[in-house]
Amino acid sequence: MRSFFLTTLLASATLAGAAAAQTMATAGTDLNLRSGPNSTAEVVGVIANGDEVSVTGCIEQANWCQVTYKDQTGWAYGDYLTTKVGDKIEPLYPNRQAIGVTVVEAPAVSDARQAADTAVGGAAGAAVGALIAGPVGAVVGAAMGGTAANVEPAPEVRTYITANPQTPVVLDGEVVVGAGIPETVTLYDIPEQPDYKYVVVNGQPVLVNPADRRIVYIYR
């Protein structure tokens, strides 16, 4: 009986230690929760700006972290997760070693899953460039209580986009408000909407400010 009791205590302590080892992080913007660690994997949820997630670990060679959000496990882009490093709030991924985030391997992808992700991303499935990330300071500011501008446009804007589909593009990185679209990507006009252009990036239609090519709204 005593041996059983000691074994139970050791097991409980081990489990408690494992739970304590998980890192908590905060979304610095509304952030896609994807089924896999790539920019065309299926979006299975959205982590709300300012909400916390539990980080299981991050991939060493790719900017993706496995997280749990409201009992749902998926993958989130590590630059848009923030955590406390010393006395400062910093992006999680660049500081993963300093805060002891576990290194995890990317899961194996089946042929069927790869085909589905390719269909989401576009006909070719190959990235034609990379999203231009917003300033790190803006993300940290959002995590500390700021909010990203993501005001819903008039309903007729979505109606026009749906009725006028254009060739989608695949870009490395994550689709978030404030990210920039490279100059090599064509943006499309919306009648009587001079403040917006649109394009489908990684399976998601987005509105872009033509003046600076920054994403101002995401249709999810």
C-alpha positions in Angstrom: 0.0 0.0 0.0 2.8 2.4 0.9 4.6 1.6 -2.4 1.4 2.3 -4.3 0.9 5.6 -2.4 4.4 6.8 -3.2 4.0 5.8 -6.9 0.8 7.7 -7.1 2.4 10.8 -5.6 5.3 10.6 -8.0 3.0 10.2 -11.0 0.9 13.2 -9.8 4.0 15.3 -9.4 5.2 14.4 -12.8 1.9 15.4 -14.4 1.8 18.6 -12.4 5.3 19.4 -13.6 4.4 18.8 -17.2 1.4 21.0 -16.9 3.5 23.8 -15.3 6.0 23.5 -18.0 3.5 24.6 -20.7 3.9 28.2 -21.7 0.9 30.6 -21.7 0.8 33.1 -24.5 -1.5 35.9 -25.6 -2.8 36.6 -29.1 -1.6 40.0 -30.2 -4.3 40.2 -32.9 -7.2 38.0 -34.1 -5.2 35.0 -35.2 -6.1 31.9 -37.2 -6.0 28.5 -35.5 -5.0 26.1 -38.2 -5.1 22.3 -38.5 -1.4 22.1 -39.4 1.7 24.3 -39.3 1.5 25.9 -42.7 -0.2 28.9 -44.2 -2.7 26.9 -46.3 -3.8 24.4 -43.6 -7.5 24.5 -42.8 -8.6 27.3 -40.4 -10.3 25.5 -37.6 -10.9 28.5 -35.4 -9.9 32.1 -34.6 -8.0 33.1 -31.4 -9.5 36.4 -30.4 -7.1 39.4 -29.9 -6.1 39.4 -26.2 -7.1 35.8 -25.5 -4.7 33.3 -23.9 -3.6 30.0 -25.3 -1.5 27.2 -23.8 1.6 26.5 -25.9 2.6 22.9 -26.3 5.7 23.7 -28.3 7.1 25.4 -31.4 8.8 24.0 -34.5 12.4 24.9 -34.6 12.7 25.6 -38.3 9.3 27.1 -38.9 7.4 29.9 -37.3 4.5 27.8 -36.0 3.5 26.8 -32.5 1.1 24.1 -31.4 -1.4 25.6 -29.0 -4.7 24.8 -27.2 -7.4 27.4 -27.2 -10.7 26.8 -25.5 -10.2 23.0 -25.5 -9.3 23.1 -29.2 -5.8 22.2 -30.3 -4.2 23.6 -33.5 -1.3 25.6 -34.8 -0.8 29.4 -34.6 1.8 31.7 -36.1 4.4 32.3 -33.4 5.2 36.0 -34.2 1.7 36.9 -33.3 1.7 35.2 -29.9 3.2 37.2 -27.1 4.4 36.3 -23.7 6.3 37.9 -20.8 10.1 37.8 -21.1 11.6 39.2 -18.0 9.7 42.4 -17.4 8.7 42.9 -21.0 6.0 41.6 -23.3 7.6 40.1 -26.4 6.7 38.0 -29.4 6.8 34.3 -28.5 8.6 32.7 -31.4 11.8 34.8 -31.5 12.1 34.3 -27.7 11.2 30.6 -27.5 14.6 29.5 -26.4 14.9 32.2 -23.7 11.6 31.2 -22.1 12.1 27.4 -22.6 9.4 26.6 -25.1 9.5 22.9 -26.0 10.7 22.0 -29.5 8.1 19.9 -31.4 8.2 18.2 -34.8 5.9 19.1 -37.6 3.3 16.3 -37.9 3.4 14.0 -41.0 0.9 15.2 -43.7 -1.1 12.6 -45.6 -1.6 12.9 -49.3 -5.3 13.7 -48.8 -4.5 16.4 -46.2 -1.9 17.9 -48.5 -4.4 17.9 -51.4 -7.0 19.6 -49.2 -4.5 22.3 -48.1 -3.5 22.9 -51.7 -7.1 23.4 -52.7 -7.5 26.0 -49.9 -4.4 27.8 -50.9 -4.9 27.8 -54.7 -4.5 25.8 -57.8 -0.7 25.5 -57.6 -0.3 25.5 -53.8 3.2 27.0 -54.0 4.0 30.2 -52.3 4.6 33.1 -54.6 6.1 35.4 -51.9 5.6 36.2 -48.3 3.2 38.5 -46.3 5.0 41.5 -44.9 4.5 41.3 -41.2 3.3 44.3 -39.3 5.7 46.0 -36.8 6.4 43.8 -33.8 5.7 46.8 -31.6 2.1 47.0 -32.9 1.5 43.3 -32.0 2.9 43.8 -28.5 0.8 46.9 -28.1 -2.3 45.0 -29.1 -1.5 42.3 -26.5 -1.2 45.0 -23.8 -4.7 46.3 -24.5 -4.8 47.8 -27.9 -7.1 46.6 -30.7 -6.5 46.2 -34.4 -8.8 48.1 -36.8 -11.0 45.4 -38.4 -14.2 47.4 -39.0 -16.7 45.4 -41.1 -17.4 46.9 -44.5 -20.7 47.3 -46.2 -22.4 44.0 -47.1 -22.3 44.8 -50.9 -18.5 44.6 -50.8 -18.6 40.9 -49.9 -21.4 40.4 -52.5 -19.2 41.8 -55.2 -16.1 39.8 -54.1 -18.2 36.6 -54.1 -19.6 37.4 -57.5 -16.2 38.3 -59.0 -13.7 35.6 -57.9 -10.1 36.2 -58.8 -7.0 34.0 -58.9 -6.0 33.2 -55.3 -2.4 33.5 -54.1 -0.4 31.6 -51.5 2.0 33.7 -49.4 4.3 32.5 -46.6 3.2 33.8 -43.2 -0.2 34.4 -41.6 -3.1 36.4 -42.8 -3.7 39.1 -40.1 -5.0 42.7 -40.1 -2.0 44.9 -40.7 0.1 42.5 -42.7 1.3 43.8 -46.1 0.7 42.3 -49.5 3.9 42.3 -51.7 4.0 44.5 -54.8 4.2 41.4 -57.0 0.6 40.4 -56.1 -2.2 41.9 -58.1 -5.0 43.7 -56.1 -8.5 44.0 -57.6 -10.8 47.0 -57.6 -14.2 47.2 -56.0 -16.7 49.6 -57.7 -17.4 52.7 -55.7 -15.0 51.6 -53.0 -11.9 53.7 -53.4 -10.6 52.8 -49.9 -10.4 49.1 -50.7 -9.0 46.6 -53.1 -9.2 42.9 -52.6 -7.4 39.6 -53.1 -7.7 36.0 -51.9 -4.7 35.1 -49.8 -4.2 31.5 -48.4 -7.8 30.8 -49.0 -9.2 33.9 -47.3 -10.6 37.0 -49.1 -9.0 40.1 -47.7 -9.6 43.9 -48.2 -6.4 45.9 -48.7 -5.7 49.6 -48.3 -4.3 50.5 -51.7 -2.2 53.3 -50.3 0.1 51.1 -48.2 -1.1 47.6 -49.3 -1.9 46.6 -45.8 -4.7 44.2 -45.0 -7.6 46.1 -43.3 -10.2 43.3 -43.2 -10.4 39.5 -43.4 -13.4 37.6 -44.5 -13.4 34.4 -42.4 
